[in-house]
Amino acid sequence: MSGFETVIYEKDGSVARLTLNRPQALNAFSVRMRDDLFEILSAIKTDDEVRAVVFKGAGDKAFCAGADLKEFLSAPSAVKARHIRSVRDLWRLFLSMPQPLIAALHGYVLGSGIEIALYCDLRLASPDAIFGFPEVTLGILPAAGGTQTLPRILGLSGALDMLLTGRRLNAQEAFLKGMVSRIVPREELLQKAEELAQNIASFDPVVVRNAKQALIHGLDMTLDQGLDLEWRLAAKIKEIRKSSKI
Ligand code: CAA
């Protein structure tokens, strides 16, 4: 798959790599980028060869500095925006991805950029990473899931602190709050993300996908329902194993 204007898509065996590629605009998230990501993720979702996905940003300064503010001036009407969201719901697509998603974060990780990162399952950051939700300071609401994903990761108190004030976190603060799982020197960031992806890809993909599903879906259930889900998924794996031996 190639020919995308704003995202570089590479597939290397069982690992897919997506590079947000508008470095001249700090990889700002544009309508074109939304469409490119939608097309690429739709293809990856049904590609059983892909066992892990790495997201990164091109250039030295940013993973993604948020929504393209220049496009805001020509934003479509609310009716059109709602229609586009119903046919190309990138954020629900992110949520429904069966493979583990790994974000390699450097520089500015703002607005839609942090929202993309929060859909990922593992977040690695270099020490220069800066995280923030500037939306409220711009007079808008985060609308790519941030109000929902952030409290699930930081807890309500930490999420309110970021969202209501626009306060930025550096990599160390993000690590201490549990938003990133590892801080890695800038020059090793991509290599470490790649190693992590290769490591996950070396495990049984059925187990990995079901483990992800149990965690992500279980979080929105009562403990009782979550235990049921875990039991059903474990039983499904046993069935798959049994039938593959026949
Ligand atoms: N949209 C479009 N272009 C952007 C951009 C954005 N979000 N962020 C940076 N750029 C462009 C700049 O316009 C500049 O382009 P030119 O060279 O053509 O002028 C280039 O990227 C480099 O940026 P700066 O010169 O500003 O770099 P800096 O190091 O001085 O500052 C920064 C970096 C603090 C991140 C600053 O660029 C900035 O504040 N950017 C905007 C951040 C922001 O508010 N993002 C939107 C959040 S809202 C959102 O994402 C949610 C939503 O759905 C609406």
Residues whose N, C-alpha, C, O or C-beta is under 5 A from the ligand:
A	BS01	CAA	Q24 A25 L26 A28 A65 G66 A67 D68 L69 K70 Y108 L110 G111 S112 P134 E135 A143
